[in-house]
Amino acid sequence: MPRRDPEIHAPADTRQPARLRGRGDVGGARRVVVKIGSSSLTDATGHLDAARVQELTDTAAAWRARGTEVLLVSSGAIAAALGVLGLEHRPSEIGAQQAAAAVGQSILATAWSQAFVRHGVVTGQVLLTESDVIRPVTYRHVRTALEEMLRLGVVPIINENDTTATHEVRFGDNDRLAALVAQLIGADLLVLLTDVDALYTAPPSRPGARRLATVEDPHALQGVEIGSVGSRVGTGGMVTKLAAAQHAVSTGTATLLTAAQRFAEAAAGEDVGTFFPAQEGRRRSRLMWLRFAARGAGLLHVDAGAAEALRSGRRSLLAVGVTGVEGVFGPGVPVDVISADGSPIARGLVAYGSDDLRSMCGRSTAQLRREMGEGYARPVLHRDDLVLL
C-alpha cells in the first residue's frame, strides 16, 4: 500500500489582510511584516552596525506602541559574522556560508534583543527553511507559533536558517521569505527596507530617472530598468523585491519599498518609497502558498490529454496521463507537472511517492485497482490540491 500523508491539505487561512489601497491607509495597518536587508544593518566593513539596529528598532517599537503587531524578517546573519571571522566578502561556498551563519545568527539575535529590551519588548528568533512552508503540517505549525508569539506580545525576528539550508531547499533571499510570512499570517502591510529609497524608471544615478511613487500592478512595469544584483553582503536585488511585492499584493497585503533610513517616514505614511496597493477581489487561497513557496520536489511529465485536462482547471491528474517521473520524493510534497513540450502546467501535492509513481505511469484507474490494490486508485494530484502555473 502507498504511504499516506494524513495531513496532506494545507490548513484553511484565518486572518484576512485589510487590503490597504493608499498611503493614507498605512496608519491603519494592524499587522506588519518588515524585511530588513543585510546592507541596511552593516557598515562599510561588513560589521553589524549597532546604531542602525537601534534606529530601526526605535521605529518598529513606536509602531508597535500604537497597537500594530510587528514581525521582522532580518537578513544579516552571515554579514554579521564577516568581521568576527576575518572575511572581507560573503563566502560563495555553501559550507562556508553555513559556518558563517552559525556564528552570525547569535550575534544578530543578540543585537535585536538588546535593542528591543530598551523599549521593554521581548523578541523571539524564528529560523526557517523552505521545507517548513512546503509541507502543510509544518506550514500550520509555523503559523501557529507566530500567532502565539504575537498574542504574547513578542516581536518575532525571522530569518532563513542558512546553517541547515542547502541550494536545493532554500528561499534564496529574504524578500521572498518576507512575502511568504506576510501571506502566511495575513499581514496588512509588507515593508521592504533596502539601500535604495524607491523604485525608479532607471538606475537612480542616471539623469532623468524618475521615482515611481505608486505601482498599481507589479506586472505592468514596461520601460522600467530593473537591476538584479544584490549588495556585497546580501543576495537580493530589485528583481527579488518586485517578485516579493507581486506575491504580497496578490494575496491582499499592500507593500511599501523604501530605504532603511526612511523607515520612520514610511511608518508615518509619508510620501516616500514606492507603494504597491493590495489587489482587490482576490482572497487568500489556502494553496496560494504553494504557488509562491515551493519549487517542486520532482517533475511529472504528462501527455497532451492530461495537460489539457489540467489546464481546464476542473480535472485531477490520473496516473494514466503520467508519462514520466523525475526526482526522489515522498507523498504529500509539491511536484511540478510538465507538458510534452517542456512547459510547466501546474504544481500540486502529490498523493504517492516517486517509487510508486514510476510503476503507475500510464495505467488506468481500473488497472491500478485490479493489479495494485484500492489504495492506488486515487488521483496522482487531486484538483483541490494543485494550482495552475
C-alpha positions as CSV (number, residue, x, y, z in Angstrom):
1,M,0.0,0.0,0.0
2,P,1.2,3.5,-0.7
3,R,2.2,5.7,2.3
4,R,-0.3,8.3,3.1
5,D,0.2,11.7,4.5
6,P,-2.7,12.1,7.0
7,E,-2.4,16.0,6.8
8,I,-1.9,16.5,3.1
9,H,-4.2,19.5,3.0
10,A,-2.9,22.9,3.8
11,P,-4.9,24.5,6.7
12,A,-7.6,27.0,5.9
13,D,-6.5,30.6,6.3
14,T,-7.8,32.5,9.3
15,R,-6.9,36.2,9.3
16,Q,-7.6,38.2,6.2
17,P,-5.5,41.3,5.5
18,A,-7.1,44.7,5.5
19,R,-6.3,45.3,1.8
20,L,-4.7,48.7,2.1
21,R,-5.2,50.8,-1.1
22,G,-3.4,54.0,-0.4
23,R,-0.6,55.6,1.6
24,G,-3.2,57.1,3.9
25,D,-4.2,53.6,4.9
26,V,-0.8,52.7,6.2
27,G,-1.6,54.1,9.7
28,G,-4.5,51.6,9.8
29,A,-2.2,48.6,9.4
30,R,-2.6,46.4,12.4
31,R,-0.2,43.6,11.4
32,V,3.0,44.5,9.6
33,V,6.0,42.4,8.3
34,V,9.2,44.4,8.0
35,K,12.0,43.0,5.9
36,I,15.5,44.5,6.5
37,G,18.3,43.7,4.2
38,S,21.9,43.0,5.1
39,S,23.2,46.2,3.7
40,S,20.8,48.1,5.9
41,L,22.3,46.5,9.1
42,T,26.0,46.6,8.4
43,D,28.7,49.2,8.0
44,A,31.2,49.5,5.1
45,T,33.4,46.9,6.6
46,G,30.7,44.3,6.9
47,H,30.3,44.5,10.7
48,L,26.9,44.7,12.2
49,D,26.1,48.3,12.9
50,A,24.6,48.6,16.4
51,A,23.4,52.2,15.9
52,R,21.5,51.2,12.7
53,V,19.9,48.3,14.5
54,Q,18.8,50.6,17.3
55,E,17.4,53.2,15.0
56,L,15.3,50.6,13.1
57,T,14.2,49.2,16.4
58,D,13.1,52.5,17.7
59,T,10.8,53.0,14.7
60,A,9.4,49.4,15.0
61,A,8.8,49.8,18.7
62,A,7.0,53.1,18.2
63,W,4.8,51.5,15.5
64,R,4.1,48.6,17.9
65,A,3.2,51.1,20.7
66,R,0.4,52.4,18.5
67,G,-1.2,49.0,18.5
68,T,0.4,47.5,15.4
69,E,1.8,43.9,15.5
70,V,5.3,43.9,14.0
71,L,7.2,41.0,12.7
72,L,10.8,41.5,11.5
73,V,12.4,39.4,8.7
74,S,16.0,40.2,9.3
75,S,18.9,39.4,7.0
76,G,22.4,40.0,8.3
77,A,23.5,36.7,10.0
78,I,26.3,35.9,7.5
79,A,27.2,39.6,7.2
80,A,27.4,39.9,11.0
81,A,30.0,37.2,11.1
82,L,32.3,38.6,8.4
83,G,34.3,40.8,10.7
84,V,34.5,38.3,13.5
85,L,35.7,35.6,11.1
86,G,38.1,38.0,9.3
87,L,36.3,37.6,6.0
88,E,36.1,40.5,3.5
89,H,33.1,39.2,1.5
90,R,30.2,36.9,1.8
91,P,31.6,33.4,1.1
92,S,30.3,31.7,-2.0
93,E,30.8,28.1,-0.9
94,I,27.7,26.6,0.9
95,G,29.8,25.1,3.7
96,A,31.4,28.5,4.5
97,Q,28.0,30.2,4.4
98,Q,26.6,27.7,6.8
99,A,29.6,28.2,9.2
100,A,29.3,32.0,9.0
101,A,25.6,31.8,9.6
102,A,26.1,29.7,12.7
103,V,28.4,32.4,14.1
104,G,26.3,35.3,12.9
105,Q,22.9,34.2,14.0
106,S,23.8,34.5,17.6
107,I,25.3,37.9,17.0
108,L,22.3,39.1,15.1
109,A,19.7,37.7,17.6
110,T,21.6,39.3,20.5
111,A,21.7,42.7,18.7
112,W,17.9,42.8,18.1
113,S,17.2,41.5,21.6
114,Q,19.3,44.2,23.3
115,A,17.8,46.9,21.0
116,F,14.2,46.0,21.8
117,V,14.7,45.4,25.5
118,R,15.3,49.2,25.8
119,H,11.7,49.5,24.9
120,G,10.6,46.7,27.3
121,V,9.9,44.4,24.3
122,V,10.8,40.7,24.2
123,T,12.0,39.2,20.9
124,G,12.0,35.6,19.7
125,Q,14.2,34.1,17.0
126,V,12.5,32.1,14.2
127,L,14.7,30.3,11.7
128,L,13.0,28.8,8.7
129,T,13.9,26.7,5.7
130,E,11.7,26.4,2.6
131,S,10.7,22.9,3.6
132,D,9.0,24.4,6.6
133,V,6.4,26.1,4.3
134,I,6.3,23.4,1.7
135,R,4.7,20.7,3.8
136,P,1.2,21.6,5.0
137,V,1.9,20.2,8.5
138,T,4.9,22.4,9.2
139,Y,3.2,25.3,7.4
140,R,0.5,25.2,10.0
141,H,2.9,24.8,12.9
142,V,4.9,27.8,11.8
143,R,1.8,29.9,11.6
144,T,0.6,28.8,15.0
145,A,3.9,29.6,16.5
146,L,4.0,33.1,15.0
147,E,0.4,33.8,16.1
148,E,1.1,32.7,19.6
149,M,4.2,34.9,19.8
150,L,2.2,37.9,18.7
151,R,-0.5,37.1,21.2
152,L,2.1,37.1,23.9
153,G,3.5,40.5,22.8
154,V,6.7,39.0,21.4
155,V,8.3,40.5,18.2
156,P,9.4,37.6,16.0
157,I,12.8,38.0,14.4
158,I,12.7,35.8,11.4
159,N,15.5,34.6,9.1
160,E,16.3,31.8,6.8
161,N,18.2,29.0,8.5
162,D,21.3,29.3,6.5
163,T,23.1,26.9,8.8
164,T,21.0,24.0,7.5
165,A,19.5,25.2,4.2
166,T,21.1,24.0,1.0
167,H,20.8,25.2,-2.6
168,E,18.1,22.6,-3.1
169,V,15.9,23.6,-0.2
170,R,16.2,27.3,0.5
171,F,14.2,30.5,0.0
172,G,17.1,32.1,-1.9
173,D,16.5,35.6,-0.5
174,N,14.7,37.1,2.5
175,D,12.5,39.3,0.2
176,R,10.7,36.1,-0.8
177,L,10.7,34.8,2.8
178,A,9.1,38.1,3.9
179,A,6.3,37.8,1.3
180,L,5.6,34.2,2.4
181,V,5.5,35.2,6.0
182,A,3.1,38.1,5.2
183,Q,0.8,35.7,3.3
184,L,1.0,33.1,6.0
185,I,-0.1,35.3,8.8
186,G,-2.4,37.7,6.8
187,A,-0.3,40.8,7.2
188,D,-1.9,44.1,6.2
189,L,1.4,45.6,5.1
190,L,4.8,44.4,4.0
191,V,7.7,46.9,4.2
192,L,10.8,46.1,2.2
193,L,13.8,48.1,3.6
194,T,16.8,48.3,1.4
195,D,19.7,50.6,0.4
196,V,17.6,52.3,-2.4
197,D,14.9,54.8,-1.4
198,A,12.4,53.7,-4.1
199,L,11.8,52.1,-7.4
200,Y,12.9,54.3,-10.3
201,T,12.3,54.3,-14.0
202,A,16.0,53.7,-14.4
203,P,19.1,53.5,-12.1
204,P,18.7,56.4,-9.7
205,S,22.1,57.8,-10.6
206,R,21.1,58.2,-14.2
207,P,19.9,61.7,-15.3
208,G,16.2,61.7,-15.8
209,A,15.4,58.7,-13.6
210,R,12.1,59.2,-12.0
211,R,10.7,57.8,-8.8
212,L,7.6,55.6,-9.1
213,A,5.6,56.7,-6.1
214,T,2.8,54.1,-6.7
215,V,2.7,50.9,-8.7
216,E,-0.8,49.5,-9.1
217,D,0.3,46.3,-10.9
218,P,3.9,44.9,-10.5
219,H,3.3,43.1,-13.8
220,A,2.9,46.3,-15.7
221,L,6.4,47.8,-15.4
222,Q,7.2,48.2,-19.1
223,G,10.0,50.5,-19.8
224,V,11.4,50.3,-16.3
225,E,15.1,49.2,-16.0
226,I,15.3,46.9,-13.0
227,G,18.7,45.9,-11.6
228,S,19.1,42.3,-10.3
229,V,22.4,42.3,-8.4
230,G,22.3,42.4,-4.6
231,S,24.9,44.1,-2.3
232,R,28.2,42.5,-1.4
233,V,26.8,41.3,1.9
234,G,23.3,40.2,0.7
235,T,21.7,38.1,-2.0
236,G,18.7,40.1,-3.1
237,G,18.2,42.9,-5.6
238,M,15.3,44.9,-7.1
239,V,14.1,41.9,-9.1
240,T,13.6,39.9,-5.9
241,K,11.8,42.8,-4.2
242,L,9.4,43.2,-7.1
243,A,8.7,39.5,-7.0
244,A,8.0,39.8,-3.3
245,A,5.7,42.7,-3.9
246,Q,3.9,40.8,-6.6
247,H,3.4,37.9,-4.2
248,A,2.2,40.1,-1.4
249,V,-0.3,42.2,-3.2
250,S,-1.8,39.2,-4.9
251,T,-2.6,37.8,-1.5
252,G,-4.1,41.0,-0.2
253,T,-1.0,42.5,1.5
254,A,0.0,46.1,0.5
255,T,3.7,46.6,0.0
256,L,6.0,49.6,0.6
257,L,9.6,49.6,-0.7
258,T,12.0,52.2,0.6
259,A,15.4,52.8,2.2
260,A,16.0,51.8,5.7
261,Q,16.9,55.4,6.5
262,R,13.4,56.4,5.7
263,F,11.6,53.7,7.8
264,A,10.2,56.2,10.3
265,E,8.7,58.3,7.5
266,A,7.3,55.2,5.8
267,A,5.7,54.1,9.1
268,A,4.1,57.5,9.4
269,G,2.5,57.2,6.0
270,E,4.6,59.9,4.3
271,D,5.2,60.0,0.6
272,V,8.5,58.1,0.5
273,G,9.5,55.0,-1.4
274,T,7.2,53.1,-3.7
275,F,3.8,51.9,-2.6
276,F,2.1,48.8,-4.1
277,P,-1.6,48.7,-3.2
278,A,-3.2,45.4,-2.2
279,Q,-5.1,43.9,-5.1
280,E,-8.9,43.8,-4.7
281,G,-11.3,41.0,-5.3
282,R,-8.9,38.1,-4.5
283,R,-9.0,36.2,-1.3
284,R,-6.0,34.4,0.1
285,S,-6.3,30.9,-1.3
286,R,-5.3,28.1,1.0
287,L,-3.0,26.9,-1.8
288,M,-1.6,30.3,-2.7
289,W,1.5,29.4,-0.6
290,L,2.0,26.5,-2.9
291,R,2.4,28.8,-6.0
292,F,5.0,31.0,-4.3
293,A,6.6,28.9,-1.6
294,A,7.7,25.9,-3.4
295,R,9.9,24.6,-6.1
296,G,8.5,21.2,-6.9
297,A,10.4,18.3,-5.2
298,G,10.1,16.4,-8.5
299,L,8.7,16.6,-12.0
300,L,5.7,14.7,-13.5
301,H,5.7,14.6,-17.3
302,V,2.2,14.2,-18.8
303,D,0.7,13.6,-22.2
304,A,-1.4,16.0,-24.2
305,G,-4.7,14.8,-22.9
306,A,-3.7,15.1,-19.2
307,A,-2.2,18.6,-19.9
308,E,-5.5,19.8,-21.4
309,A,-7.5,18.3,-18.6
310,L,-5.4,20.2,-16.0
311,R,-5.4,23.4,-17.9
312,S,-9.2,23.3,-17.9
313,G,-9.0,23.8,-14.1
314,R,-11.6,21.2,-13.5
315,R,-9.8,17.8,-13.6
316,S,-7.4,15.9,-11.4
317,L,-4.3,14.2,-12.7
318,L,-4.6,10.5,-13.1
319,A,-1.8,8.0,-13.4
320,V,-2.8,7.1,-16.9
321,G,-1.8,10.6,-18.1
322,V,1.7,10.5,-16.5
323,T,4.5,9.6,-18.9
324,G,7.5,10.0,-16.7
325,V,8.7,10.9,-13.2
326,E,11.9,12.8,-12.2
327,G,13.3,13.1,-8.7
328,V,13.0,11.2,-5.5
329,F,10.2,12.3,-3.2
330,G,7.5,11.0,-0.8
331,P,3.8,11.6,-0.8
332,G,2.3,14.9,0.3
333,V,5.0,17.2,-1.2
334,P,4.8,19.6,-4.1
335,V,5.7,18.4,-7.5
336,D,5.6,20.2,-10.8
337,V,3.7,19.0,-13.8
338,I,5.4,19.4,-17.2
339,S,3.8,19.1,-20.7
340,A,5.3,17.2,-23.6
341,D,6.9,20.4,-24.9
342,G,8.5,21.1,-21.5
343,S,6.1,23.9,-20.4
344,P,5.1,24.0,-16.8
345,I,1.4,23.4,-16.2
346,A,0.7,23.0,-12.6
347,R,2.1,22.4,-9.1
348,G,0.4,20.2,-6.6
349,L,0.6,18.0,-3.6
350,V,1.3,14.5,-4.8
351,A,-0.6,11.5,-3.4
352,Y,2.2,9.0,-4.0
353,G,6.0,8.7,-3.6
354,S,8.2,8.7,-6.7
355,D,8.9,4.9,-6.4
356,D,5.2,4.1,-6.5
357,L,4.5,6.6,-9.3
358,R,7.1,5.1,-11.6
359,S,5.3,1.8,-11.5
360,M,1.9,3.5,-12.0
361,C,2.7,5.6,-15.1
362,G,0.3,5.1,-18.0
363,R,-2.0,2.7,-16.1
364,S,-5.7,3.3,-15.8
365,T,-7.5,3.6,-12.5
366,A,-9.2,0.2,-13.2
367,Q,-5.8,-1.4,-13.9
368,L,-4.3,0.0,-10.7
369,R,-7.2,-1.1,-8.6
370,R,-7.1,-4.6,-10.0
371,E,-3.3,-5.1,-10.1
372,M,-2.0,-3.0,-7.2
373,G,-5.0,-2.5,-4.8
374,E,-7.7,0.0,-3.9
375,G,-5.1,2.4,-2.3
376,Y,-3.6,3.1,-5.8
377,A,-6.9,4.1,-7.4
378,R,-6.8,7.7,-6.2
379,P,-5.7,10.6,-8.4
380,V,-2.0,11.4,-8.5
381,L,-2.8,15.0,-8.0
382,H,-6.3,15.9,-6.8
383,R,-7.7,19.1,-8.4
384,D,-8.3,20.5,-4.9
385,D,-4.6,20.2,-4.1
386,L,-3.0,21.9,-7.2
387,V,-2.5,25.3,-8.7
388,L,-2.0,26.2,-12.3
389,L,1.3,27.9,-13.2
